[in-house]
Amino acid sequence: MLTIENKSTEVAPQAEASAEISGLDLYFASGLLGFELNKDFELITDPELAPYQWLRGKDADQSFLVIPPGYVVEHYSIELADEDVALIGLENSEDAVVLNIATYHADETVTVNLKGPIVYNKSTQKARQVVPRNAAELSLAHPMGN
Amino acid sequence: MLVLSRKTNESIIINGNITVSVLRVDNDNVRIGVEAPLEIPVMRKEIYEEIKSNNEQAAGSAKQRVKQLVNN
């Protein structure tokens, strides 16, 4: 089991670093839950979208708005199962990047899924939507403050 | 649905590579062990349904629209 902790102060400078649109290919061997056949995505960092990022599906026209947890909650800690760690080839927690899927609702509010985060390995670009061991204490629809 | 009877410590095998074993039975509580290849996610169904439904709501294709909303 590997525990990954994010604190809000740790992510802030990273997102401001780039002023240009950039993309990173990510491979989800198991797809996303409910979207098992969609395996290839591109994570687009667009300054106009910050602090959100855009996870663009390459197999299908399915994309997701994502956000690093540091912008959502002050302290976020997830416990990864050994299978998840092995699938994305994670050897230490420094290679792990955590993103959470955001939902834009019809009433223009945003909620963030803290219960089923996306974790990817910076070195291997392998990703998985995981159910952390401590999922029971995490919110499926955490409201974003304005 | 295929229905099989198994005793404690007996298993079933699915597709030659997924083993589901009955580890313990206490009244209405059954402890199950699953061995599957890494790329096959295994989880409780309630949690799968919850996250799947959330993913379906979140899935979209209009980045421009999102951009407008985010910048509002």
gemmi code that builds the backbone of each chain (N, CA, C; Angstrom):
import gemmi

chains = {
    "A": [
        ("MET", (0.837, -1.196, 0.000), (0.000, 0.000, 0.000), (0.876, 1.252, 0.000)),
        ("LEU", (0.486, 2.239, -0.771), (1.243, 3.475, -0.850), (0.300, 4.633, -0.525)),
        ("THR", (0.731, 5.494, 0.385), (-0.098, 6.642, 0.732), (0.428, 7.878, 0.018)),
        ("ILE", (-0.479, 8.575, -0.661), (-0.080, 9.801, -1.342), (-0.796, 10.959, -0.661)),
        ("GLU", (-0.011, 11.956, -0.269), (-0.607, 13.104, 0.405), (-0.385, 14.354, -0.417)),
        ("ASN", (-1.426, 15.150, -0.494), (-1.325, 16.418, -1.196), (-1.702, 17.537, -0.249)),
        ("LYS", (-0.898, 18.557, -0.240), (-1.275, 19.731, 0.543), (-1.462, 20.879, -0.440)),
        ("SER", (-2.395, 21.765, -0.123), (-2.761, 22.818, -1.072), (-1.559, 23.673, -1.466)),
        ("THR", (-0.638, 23.911, -0.552), (0.490, 24.789, -0.858), (1.463, 24.166, -1.859)),
        ("GLU", (1.439, 22.846, -1.960), (2.410, 22.176, -2.825), (2.106, 22.285, -4.312)),
        ("VAL", (0.852, 22.478, -4.657), (0.510, 22.477, -6.075), (0.428, 23.862, -6.703)),
        ("ALA", (0.248, 24.883, -5.885), (0.003, 26.211, -6.435), (1.046, 26.706, -7.446)),
        ("PRO", (2.359, 26.633, -7.154), (3.315, 27.221, -8.093), (3.386, 26.475, -9.422)),
        ("GLN", (3.182, 25.173, -9.382), (3.295, 24.323, -10.552), (2.392, 24.770, -11.714)),
        ("ALA", (1.163, 25.093, -11.395), (0.197, 25.420, -12.431), (0.478, 26.761, -13.089)),
        ("GLU", (1.138, 27.649, -12.376), (1.403, 28.971, -12.946), (2.664, 28.983, -13.790)),
        ("ALA", (3.424, 27.903, -13.723), (4.716, 27.860, -14.382), (4.638, 28.046, -15.894)),
        ("SER", (3.625, 27.456, -16.534), (3.570, 27.501, -17.986), (2.504, 28.470, -18.469)),
        ("ALA", (2.854, 29.267, -19.484), (1.886, 30.202, -20.028), (1.328, 29.681, -21.346)),
        ("GLU", (1.805, 28.525, -21.768), (1.357, 27.982, -23.049), (0.553, 26.704, -22.851)),
        ("ILE", (-0.226, 26.385, -23.880), (-1.003, 25.152, -23.852), (-0.056, 23.977, -24.074)),
        ("SER", (-0.142, 22.978, -23.200), (0.710, 21.812, -23.387), (-0.111, 20.543, -23.177)),
        ("GLY", (0.367, 19.468, -23.750), (-0.367, 18.203, -23.641), (0.544, 17.073, -23.198)),
        ("LEU", (-0.024, 16.150, -22.462), (0.731, 14.987, -21.996), (-0.125, 13.750, -22.269)),
        ("ASP", (0.420, 12.805, -23.032), (-0.336, 11.582, -23.312), (-0.376, 10.698, -22.079)),
        ("LEU", (-1.543, 10.184, -21.779), (-1.687, 9.269, -20.649), (-2.382, 8.001, -21.136)),
        ("TYR", (-1.897, 6.858, -20.666), (-2.495, 5.586, -21.041), (-3.194, 4.950, -19.838)),
        ("PHE", (-4.501, 4.737, -19.984), (-5.298, 4.101, -18.940), (-5.570, 2.661, -19.381)),
        ("ALA", (-4.786, 1.720, -18.868), (-4.925, 0.311, -19.278), (-6.332, -0.219, -19.013)),
        ("SER", (-7.012, 0.311, -17.989), (-8.360, -0.164, -17.665), (-9.435, 0.860, -18.022)),
        ("GLY", (-9.076, 1.905, -18.733), (-10.053, 2.950, -19.024), (-10.468, 3.673, -17.752)),
        ("LEU", (-11.579, 4.405, -17.823), (-12.147, 5.017, -16.621), (-13.377, 4.184, -16.252)),
        ("LEU", (-13.812, 4.241, -15.015), (-14.950, 3.417, -14.605), (-16.190, 3.831, -15.406)),
        ("GLY", (-16.770, 2.850, -16.091), (-17.904, 3.128, -16.975), (-17.464, 3.451, -18.399)),
        ("PHE", (-16.184, 3.704, -18.578), (-15.628, 4.008, -19.901), (-14.405, 3.115, -20.121)),
        ("GLU", (-14.617, 1.828, -19.923), (-13.495, 0.881, -19.910), (-12.764, 0.781, -21.248)),
        ("LEU", (-13.461, 1.114, -22.341), (-12.820, 0.938, -23.651), (-11.969, 2.142, -24.049)),
        ("ASN", (-12.129, 3.252, -23.334), (-11.349, 4.450, -23.683), (-10.053, 4.466, -22.884)),
        ("LYS", (-8.970, 4.191, -23.567), (-7.692, 4.006, -22.866), (-6.678, 5.125, -23.107)),
        ("ASP", (-6.795, 5.775, -24.253), (-5.802, 6.815, -24.577), (-6.376, 8.209, -24.377)),
        ("PHE", (-5.688, 8.965, -23.563), (-6.113, 10.328, -23.256), (-4.934, 11.282, -23.389)),
        ("GLU", (-5.259, 12.559, -23.554), (-4.229, 13.590, -23.522), (-4.631, 14.574, -22.434)),
        ("LEU", (-3.707, 14.816, -21.516), (-3.973, 15.777, -20.445), (-3.503, 17.145, -20.928)),
        ("ILE", (-4.467, 18.019, -21.130), (-4.142, 19.336, -21.684), (-4.113, 20.385, -20.580)),
        ("THR", (-2.982, 21.067, -20.517), (-2.841, 22.169, -19.570), (-2.988, 23.451, -20.379)),
        ("ASP", (-4.048, 24.177, -20.095), (-4.344, 25.389, -20.843), (-4.468, 26.510, -19.803)),
        ("PRO", (-3.604, 27.543, -19.902), (-3.639, 28.594, -18.871), (-5.018, 29.237, -18.705)),
        ("GLU", (-5.792, 29.251, -19.780), (-7.127, 29.857, -19.677), (-8.095, 29.005, -18.859)),
        ("LEU", (-7.709, 27.776, -18.622), (-8.578, 26.849, -17.899), (-8.107, 26.663, -16.446)),
        ("ALA", (-6.930, 27.172, -16.135), (-6.313, 26.960, -14.822), (-7.243, 27.419, -13.703)),
        ("PRO", (-7.271, 26.714, -12.566), (-6.412, 25.585, -12.207), (-6.909, 24.243, -12.733)),
        ("TYR", (-7.964, 24.265, -13.546), (-8.459, 23.012, -14.108), (-7.554, 22.587, -15.265)),
        ("GLN", (-7.622, 21.294, -15.605), (-6.972, 20.785, -16.801), (-8.025, 19.972, -17.552)),
        ("TRP", (-7.706, 19.671, -18.798), (-8.682, 19.013, -19.655), (-8.135, 17.654, -20.050)),
        ("LEU", (-8.845, 16.603, -19.670), (-8.411, 15.246, -20.000), (-9.198, 14.818, -21.240)),
        ("ARG", (-8.518, 14.917, -22.380), (-9.202, 14.693, -23.659), (-9.096, 13.233, -24.088)),
        ("GLY", (-10.239, 12.615, -24.334), (-10.257, 11.232, -24.804), (-9.817, 11.186, -26.254)),
        ("LYS", (-8.872, 10.288, -26.571), (-8.414, 10.181, -27.951), (-9.144, 9.082, -28.712)),
        ("ASP", (-9.719, 8.113, -27.979), (-10.438, 7.014, -28.633), (-11.863, 7.431, -28.985)),
        ("ALA", (-12.415, 8.315, -28.180), (-13.813, 8.701, -28.362), (-13.940, 10.162, -27.963)),
        ("ASP", (-15.062, 10.751, -28.314), (-15.264, 12.154, -27.993), (-15.753, 12.283, -26.554)),
        ("GLN", (-14.971, 11.766, -25.635), (-15.322, 11.837, -24.219), (-14.160, 12.491, -23.493)),
        ("SER", (-14.429, 13.618, -22.898), (-13.362, 14.312, -22.192), (-13.834, 14.711, -20.810)),
        ("PHE", (-12.870, 14.992, -19.957), (-13.202, 15.273, -18.566), (-12.440, 16.504, -18.082)),
        ("LEU", (-13.124, 17.279, -17.273), (-12.499, 18.409, -16.622), (-11.880, 17.864, -15.337)),
        ("VAL", (-10.601, 18.140, -15.127), (-9.944, 17.605, -13.925), (-9.220, 18.735, -13.193)),
        ("ILE", (-8.925, 18.492, -11.936), (-8.264, 19.522, -11.119), (-7.378, 18.830, -10.073)),
        ("PRO", (-6.189, 19.377, -9.815), (-5.377, 18.792, -8.742), (-6.075, 19.016, -7.390)),
        ("PRO", (-6.023, 18.034, -6.520), (-6.772, 18.119, -5.260), (-6.355, 19.288, -4.369)),
        ("GLY", (-5.134, 19.774, -4.556), (-4.663, 20.895, -3.749), (-5.510, 22.151, -3.917)),
        ("TYR", (-6.234, 22.254, -5.038), (-7.112, 23.409, -5.262), (-8.515, 23.169, -4.712)),
        ("VAL", (-8.729, 21.966, -4.224), (-10.084, 21.589, -3.824), (-10.216, 21.498, -2.306)),
        ("VAL", (-9.280, 20.793, -1.697), (-9.307, 20.640, -0.240), (-7.908, 20.915, 0.309)),
        ("GLU", (-7.881, 21.324, 1.555), (-6.612, 21.687, 2.168), (-5.683, 20.489, 2.328)),
        ("HIS", (-6.274, 19.374, 2.697), (-5.447, 18.188, 2.903), (-6.140, 16.994, 2.274)),
        ("TYR", (-5.423, 16.281, 1.434), (-6.013, 15.137, 0.737), (-5.028, 13.998, 0.783)),
        ("SER", (-5.470, 12.881, 1.303), (-4.573, 11.752, 1.428), (-5.287, 10.501, 0.922)),
        ("ILE", (-4.638, 9.781, 0.016), (-5.249, 8.554, -0.485), (-4.297, 7.377, -0.283)),
        ("GLU", (-4.889, 6.247, 0.001), (-4.099, 5.026, 0.201), (-4.319, 4.125, -1.005)),
        ("LEU", (-3.265, 3.953, -1.799), (-3.382, 3.154, -3.023), (-3.161, 1.676, -2.739)),
        ("ALA", (-3.975, 0.846, -3.376), (-3.796, -0.608, -3.271), (-2.544, -1.004, -4.061)),
        ("ASP", (-1.937, -2.105, -3.657), (-0.717, -2.580, -4.327), (-0.928, -2.807, -5.821)),
        ("GLU", (-2.119, -3.289, -6.192), (-2.415, -3.557, -7.607), (-2.363, -2.261, -8.421)),
        ("ASP", (-2.881, -1.166, -7.836), (-2.884, 0.119, -8.543), (-1.462, 0.639, -8.711)),
        ("VAL", (-0.675, 0.499, -7.648), (0.719, 0.945, -7.669), (1.480, 0.171, -8.753)),
        ("ALA", (1.243, -1.147, -8.805), (1.948, -1.987, -9.773), (1.498, -1.689, -11.203)),
        ("LEU", (0.201, -1.468, -11.401), (-0.290, -1.238, -12.765), (0.345, -0.022, -13.408)),
        ("ILE", (0.503, 1.057, -12.649), (1.077, 2.263, -13.258), (2.598, 2.325, -13.052)),
        ("GLY", (3.160, 1.264, -12.476), (4.613, 1.156, -12.349), (5.216, 2.195, -11.417)),
        ("LEU", (4.500, 2.468, -10.330), (4.944, 3.493, -9.390), (6.001, 2.933, -8.444)),
        ("GLU", (7.181, 3.565, -8.439), (8.205, 3.080, -7.515), (8.337, 3.969, -6.283)),
        ("ASN", (7.964, 5.227, -6.419), (7.931, 6.089, -5.231), (6.820, 7.114, -5.405)),
        ("SER", (6.384, 7.683, -4.281), (5.221, 8.563, -4.352), (5.527, 9.878, -5.074)),
        ("GLU", (6.820, 10.219, -5.251), (7.148, 11.462, -5.972), (6.782, 11.416, -7.457)),
        ("ASP", (6.727, 10.221, -8.023), (6.358, 10.099, -9.438), (4.850, 10.160, -9.651)),
        ("ALA", (4.109, 10.126, -8.556), (2.652, 10.070, -8.674), (2.047, 11.464, -8.785)),
        ("VAL", (1.117, 11.616, -9.717), (0.354, 12.858, -9.823), (-1.118, 12.483, -9.664)),
        ("VAL", (-1.796, 13.236, -8.819), (-3.204, 12.949, -8.542), (-4.065, 14.044, -9.147)),
        ("LEU", (-5.145, 13.630, -9.801), (-6.114, 14.575, -10.360), (-7.508, 14.100, -9.989)),
        ("ASN", (-8.417, 15.045, -9.836), (-9.788, 14.668, -9.511), (-10.717, 15.172, -10.604)),
        ("ILE", (-11.723, 14.375, -10.912), (-12.673, 14.733, -11.971), (-13.701, 15.718, -11.433)),
        ("ALA", (-13.894, 16.799, -12.180), (-14.864, 17.815, -11.783), (-16.103, 17.696, -12.667)),
        ("THR", (-17.253, 17.954, -12.081), (-18.503, 17.920, -12.837), (-19.125, 19.315, -12.826)),
        ("TYR", (-19.408, 19.805, -14.032), (-20.110, 21.085, -14.155), (-21.594, 20.796, -14.239)),
        ("HIS", (-22.348, 21.231, -13.258), (-23.771, 20.928, -13.230), (-24.554, 21.997, -13.978)),
        ("ALA", (-25.800, 21.639, -14.323), (-26.658, 22.552, -15.091), (-26.850, 23.890, -14.369)),
        ("ASP", (-26.826, 23.872, -13.040), (-27.009, 25.127, -12.300), (-25.694, 25.895, -12.123)),
        ("GLU", (-24.673, 25.469, -12.895), (-23.359, 26.129, -12.927), (-22.525, 25.967, -11.658)),
        ("THR", (-22.920, 25.038, -10.805), (-22.049, 24.727, -9.675), (-21.098, 23.608, -10.119)),
        ("VAL", (-19.999, 23.498, -9.411), (-19.016, 22.459, -9.735), (-18.821, 21.578, -8.511)),
        ("THR", (-18.833, 20.267, -8.756), (-18.464, 19.354, -7.678), (-17.270, 18.524, -8.142)),
        ("VAL", (-16.484, 18.085, -7.194), (-15.269, 17.336, -7.508), (-15.337, 15.965, -6.843)),
        ("ASN", (-14.984, 14.964, -7.615), (-14.985, 13.580, -7.132), (-13.658, 13.265, -6.438)),
        ("LEU", (-13.710, 13.204, -5.114), (-12.496, 12.889, -4.339), (-12.391, 11.398, -4.071)),
        ("LYS", (-13.500, 10.679, -4.317), (-13.585, 9.261, -3.988), (-12.923, 8.359, -5.025)),
        ("GLY", (-12.977, 8.783, -6.290), (-12.382, 7.977, -7.361), (-11.373, 8.798, -8.154)),
        ("PRO", (-10.222, 9.123, -7.529), (-9.250, 9.990, -8.198), (-8.515, 9.289, -9.344)),
        ("ILE", (-7.912, 10.106, -10.180), (-7.026, 9.591, -11.225), (-5.610, 9.733, -10.693)),
        ("VAL", (-4.822, 8.688, -10.841), (-3.416, 8.759, -10.445), (-2.592, 8.383, -11.656)),
        ("TYR", (-1.597, 9.211, -11.980), (-0.702, 8.792, -13.055), (0.749, 8.898, -12.620)),
        ("ASN", (1.550, 8.115, -13.314), (2.982, 8.076, -13.039), (3.667, 8.984, -14.050)),
        ("LYS", (4.346, 10.013, -13.553), (5.023, 10.984, -14.420), (6.052, 10.333, -15.329)),
        ("SER", (6.728, 9.280, -14.842), (7.784, 8.664, -15.650), (7.238, 7.705, -16.698)),
        ("THR", (6.186, 6.958, -16.354), (5.704, 5.958, -17.317), (4.501, 6.463, -18.133)),
        ("GLN", (3.877, 7.553, -17.686), (2.645, 8.096, -18.294), (1.496, 7.079, -18.288)),
        ("LYS", (1.579, 6.138, -17.341), (0.491, 5.187, -17.160), (-0.426, 5.732, -16.070)),
        ("ALA", (-1.724, 5.572, -16.309), (-2.696, 6.161, -15.392), (-3.801, 5.179, -15.059)),
        ("ARG", (-4.454, 5.447, -13.941), (-5.625, 4.644, -13.584), (-6.552, 5.485, -12.722)),
        ("GLN", (-7.860, 5.271, -12.928), (-8.811, 5.833, -11.970), (-8.904, 4.809, -10.855)),
        ("VAL", (-8.545, 5.193, -9.659), (-8.450, 4.241, -8.555), (-9.577, 4.440, -7.537)),
        ("VAL", (-9.849, 3.383, -6.813), (-10.697, 3.497, -5.624), (-9.731, 3.308, -4.465)),
        ("PRO", (-9.367, 4.410, -3.772), (-8.393, 4.282, -2.691), (-8.925, 3.391, -1.568)),
        ("ARG", (-8.011, 2.837, -0.792), (-8.407, 1.982, 0.341), (-9.245, 2.765, 1.342)),
        ("ASN", (-9.003, 4.081, 1.413), (-9.756, 4.917, 2.356), (-10.930, 5.639, 1.676)),
        ("ALA", (-11.455, 5.063, 0.584), (-12.544, 5.706, -0.181), (-13.767, 6.045, 0.668)),
        ("ALA", (-14.045, 5.217, 1.669), (-15.248, 5.427, 2.483), (-15.269, 6.799, 3.155)),
        ("GLU", (-14.067, 7.367, 3.397), (-14.035, 8.675, 4.069), (-13.932, 9.844, 3.074)),
        ("LEU", (-13.997, 9.547, 1.765), (-13.834, 10.593, 0.756), (-15.161, 10.892, 0.049)),
        ("SER", (-15.345, 12.161, -0.346), (-16.607, 12.591, -0.938), (-16.644, 12.343, -2.451)),
        ("LEU", (-17.820, 11.918, -2.929), (-18.010, 11.703, -4.364), (-18.301, 13.032, -5.066)),
        ("ALA", (-18.888, 13.955, -4.345), (-19.272, 15.234, -4.942), (-18.961, 16.366, -3.971)),
        ("HIS", (-17.692, 16.711, -3.897), (-17.270, 17.793, -3.005), (-17.555, 19.129, -3.703)),
        ("PRO", (-18.344, 20.002, -3.082), (-18.669, 21.262, -3.756), (-17.465, 22.208, -3.818)),
        ("MET", (-17.261, 22.815, -4.987), (-16.179, 23.806, -5.130), (-16.715, 25.142, -4.658)),
        ("GLY", (-15.923, 25.828, -3.860), (-16.317, 27.161, -3.423), (-16.041, 28.148, -4.544)),
        ("ASN", (-16.721, 29.268, -4.574), (-16.455, 30.247, -5.646), (-15.522, 31.343, -5.170)),
    ],
    "B": [
        ("MET", (-28.161, -16.019, -15.113), (-26.944, -15.984, -14.294), (-26.502, -17.403, -13.949)),
        ("LEU", (-25.221, -17.637, -14.077), (-24.654, -18.935, -13.696), (-24.583, -19.019, -12.168)),
        ("VAL", (-25.079, -20.070, -11.597), (-25.040, -20.222, -10.136), (-24.258, -21.484, -9.788)),
        ("LEU", (-23.252, -21.339, -8.937), (-22.415, -22.469, -8.533), (-22.379, -22.523, -7.006)),
        ("SER", (-22.372, -23.718, -6.441), (-22.228, -23.839, -4.988), (-20.763, -24.108, -4.669)),
        ("ARG", (-20.240, -23.384, -3.667), (-18.854, -23.567, -3.261), (-18.777, -23.607, -1.741)),
        ("LYS", (-17.821, -24.338, -1.222), (-17.595, -24.377, 0.228), (-16.411, -23.467, 0.541)),
        ("THR", (-16.200, -23.218, 1.831), (-15.051, -22.420, 2.260), (-13.766, -23.002, 1.660)),
        ("ASN", (-12.904, -22.104, 1.177), (-11.625, -22.467, 0.550), (-11.749, -23.084, -0.843)),
        ("GLU", (-12.955, -23.108, -1.380), (-13.102, -23.532, -2.777), (-13.182, -22.283, -3.653)),
        ("SER", (-12.915, -22.475, -4.928), (-12.831, -21.322, -5.837), (-13.625, -21.567, -7.105)),
        ("ILE", (-13.762, -20.494, -7.870), (-14.188, -20.643, -9.259), (-13.161, -19.900, -10.091)),
        ("ILE", (-13.020, -20.269, -11.339), (-12.071, -19.573, -12.206), (-12.819, -19.017, -13.402)),
        ("ILE", (-12.521, -17.773, -13.729), (-13.196, -17.095, -14.829), (-12.164, -16.803, -15.915)),
        ("ASN", (-12.460, -17.194, -17.112), (-11.615, -16.870, -18.266), (-10.175, -17.395, -18.133)),
        ("GLY", (-9.958, -18.370, -17.273), (-8.622, -18.941, -17.115), (-7.641, -18.058, -16.358)),
        ("ASN", (-8.039, -16.826, -16.023), (-7.076, -15.957, -15.349), (-7.633, -15.176, -14.152)),
        ("ILE", (-8.870, -15.409, -13.799), (-9.438, -14.717, -12.632), (-9.955, -15.780, -11.672)),
        ("THR", (-9.417, -15.779, -10.461), (-9.838, -16.773, -9.469), (-10.612, -16.084, -8.352)),
        ("VAL", (-11.793, -16.577, -8.076), (-12.614, -16.037, -7.000), (-12.748, -17.143, -5.954)),
        ("SER", (-12.276, -16.867, -4.724), (-12.286, -17.887, -3.679), (-13.172, -17.469, -2.516)),
        ("VAL", (-13.839, -18.449, -1.928), (-14.625, -18.209, -0.717), (-13.678, -18.453, 0.457)),
        ("LEU", (-13.375, -17.405, 1.227), (-12.399, -17.529, 2.304), (-13.050, -17.849, 3.640)),
        ("ARG", (-14.239, -17.232, 3.864), (-14.885, -17.444, 5.160), (-16.366, -17.141, 5.042)),
        ("VAL", (-17.167, -17.853, 5.754), (-18.609, -17.594, 5.769), (-19.066, -17.493, 7.220)),
        ("ASP", (-19.632, -16.320, 7.570), (-20.207, -16.147, 8.920), (-21.634, -15.662, 8.717)),
        ("ASN", (-22.595, -16.495, 9.016), (-24.004, -16.130, 8.822), (-24.229, -15.567, 7.418)),
        ("ASP", (-24.611, -14.265, 7.319), (-24.874, -13.717, 5.980), (-23.668, -12.940, 5.437)),
        ("ASN", (-22.513, -13.112, 6.064), (-21.329, -12.384, 5.635), (-20.331, -13.355, 4.992)),
        ("VAL", (-19.985, -13.082, 3.738), (-19.064, -13.966, 3.025), (-17.797, -13.199, 2.683)),
        ("ARG", (-16.649, -13.756, 3.046), (-15.383, -13.106, 2.715), (-14.844, -13.760, 1.437)),
        ("ILE", (-14.600, -12.914, 0.443), (-14.234, -13.412, -0.876), (-12.849, -12.903, -1.260)),
        ("GLY", (-12.043, -13.763, -1.850), (-10.730, -13.345, -2.343), (-10.740, -13.390, -3.868)),
        ("VAL", (-10.169, -12.362, -4.492), (-10.137, -12.324, -5.957), (-8.706, -12.148, -6.427)),
        ("GLU", (-8.276, -13.030, -7.301), (-6.963, -12.857, -7.932), (-7.221, -12.626, -9.405)),
        ("ALA", (-6.754, -11.475, -9.907), (-7.006, -11.138, -11.307), (-5.792, -10.403, -11.866)),
        ("PRO", (-5.632, -10.392, -13.184), (-4.531, -9.605, -13.756), (-4.669, -8.137, -13.339)),
        ("LEU", (-3.537, -7.433, -13.238), (-3.523, -6.043, -12.746), (-4.468, -5.117, -13.508)),
        ("GLU", (-4.585, -5.357, -14.831), (-5.383, -4.412, -15.622), (-6.884, -4.632, -15.449)),
        ("ILE", (-7.254, -5.633, -14.684), (-8.673, -5.855, -14.418), (-9.020, -5.301, -13.040)),
        ("PRO", (-9.729, -4.166, -13.005), (-10.064, -3.574, -11.709), (-11.109, -4.425, -10.997)),
        ("VAL", (-10.908, -4.613, -9.710), (-11.862, -5.382, -8.900), (-12.282, -4.491, -7.741)),
        ("MET", (-13.580, -4.317, -7.570), (-14.052, -3.475, -6.459), (-15.482, -3.840, -6.114)),
        ("ARG", (-15.960, -3.286, -5.008), (-17.352, -3.509, -4.616), (-18.248, -2.856, -5.665)),
        ("LYS", (-19.356, -3.531, -5.989), (-20.206, -3.025, -7.064), (-20.840, -1.662, -6.740)),
        ("GLU", (-21.246, -1.449, -5.466), (-21.882, -0.165, -5.122), (-20.952, 0.994, -5.453)),
        ("ILE", (-19.669, 0.821, -5.148), (-18.723, 1.918, -5.352), (-18.466, 2.108, -6.847)),
        ("TYR", (-18.450, 1.001, -7.583), (-18.288, 1.092, -9.037), (-19.438, 1.890, -9.647)),
        ("GLU", (-20.665, 1.566, -9.243), (-21.850, 2.229, -9.792), (-21.827, 3.727, -9.471)),
        ("GLU", (-21.402, 4.034, -8.245), (-21.345, 5.430, -7.797), (-20.371, 6.246, -8.659)),
        ("ILE", (-19.175, 5.695, -8.832), (-18.145, 6.432, -9.565), (-18.451, 6.456, -11.064)),
        ("LYS", (-18.998, 5.362, -11.563), (-19.385, 5.308, -12.976), (-20.428, 6.392, -13.282)),
        ("SER", (-21.417, 6.481, -12.406), (-22.477, 7.460, -12.613), (-21.923, 8.884, -12.548)),
        ("ASN", (-20.975, 9.105, -11.636), (-20.335, 10.414, -11.544), (-19.522, 10.706, -12.818)),
        ("ASN", (-18.807, 9.710, -13.324), (-18.029, 9.887, -14.557), (-18.943, 10.226, -15.731)),
        ("GLU", (-20.095, 9.566, -15.789), (-21.022, 9.817, -16.902), (-21.541, 11.252, -16.875)),
        ("GLN", (-21.802, 11.729, -15.651), (-22.257, 13.125, -15.529), (-21.159, 14.101, -15.910)),
        ("ALA", (-19.914, 13.723, -15.582), (-18.789, 14.643, -15.800), (-18.323, 14.649, -17.251)),
        ("ALA", (-18.556, 13.558, -17.973), (-18.031, 13.427, -19.335), (-18.635, 14.476, -20.251)),
        ("GLY", (-17.776, 15.113, -20.988), (-18.264, 16.122, -21.916), (-17.326, 16.219, -23.088)),
        ("SER", (-17.639, 17.028, -24.020), (-16.747, 17.144, -25.164), (-16.519, 18.593, -25.550)),
        ("ALA", (-17.125, 19.512, -24.808), (-17.054, 20.907, -25.215), (-16.082, 21.710, -24.346)),
        ("LYS", (-14.815, 21.668, -24.743), (-13.803, 22.379, -23.971), (-14.039, 23.885, -23.981)),
        ("GLN", (-14.451, 24.416, -25.124), (-14.683, 25.863, -25.225), (-15.745, 26.313, -24.224)),
        ("ARG", (-16.802, 25.515, -24.140), (-17.906, 25.831, -23.239), (-17.402, 25.843, -21.780)),
        ("VAL", (-16.601, 24.852, -21.453), (-16.058, 24.758, -20.110), (-15.199, 25.984, -19.808)),
        ("LYS", (-14.414, 26.365, -20.801), (-13.550, 27.532, -20.648), (-14.357, 28.772, -20.309)),
        ("GLN", (-15.472, 28.944, -21.015), (-16.330, 30.107, -20.746), (-16.856, 30.055, -19.318)),
        ("LEU", (-17.284, 28.866, -18.919), (-17.858, 28.727, -17.579), (-16.816, 28.994, -16.500)),
        ("VAL", (-15.628, 28.400, -16.700), (-14.566, 28.565, -15.712), (-14.182, 30.028, -15.562)),
        ("ASN", (-14.195, 30.755, -16.670), (-13.754, 32.148, -16.623), (-14.852, 33.131, -16.262)),
        ("ASN", (-16.035, 32.615, -15.975), (-17.136, 33.502, -15.603), (-16.926, 34.100, -14.223)),
    ],
}
model = gemmi.Model(1)
for chain_id, residues in chains.items():
    chain = gemmi.Chain(chain_id)
    for i, (resn, *xyz) in enumerate(residues, 1):
        res = gemmi.Residue()
        res.name, res.seqid = resn, gemmi.SeqId(i, " ")
        for name, pos in zip(("N", "CA", "C"), xyz):
            atom = gemmi.Atom()
            atom.name, atom.element = name, gemmi.Element(name[0])
            atom.pos, atom.b_iso = gemmi.Position(*pos), 0.0
            res.add_atom(atom)
        chain.add_residue(res)
    model.add_chain(chain)
structure = gemmi.Structure()
structure.add_model(model)
structure.setup_entities()
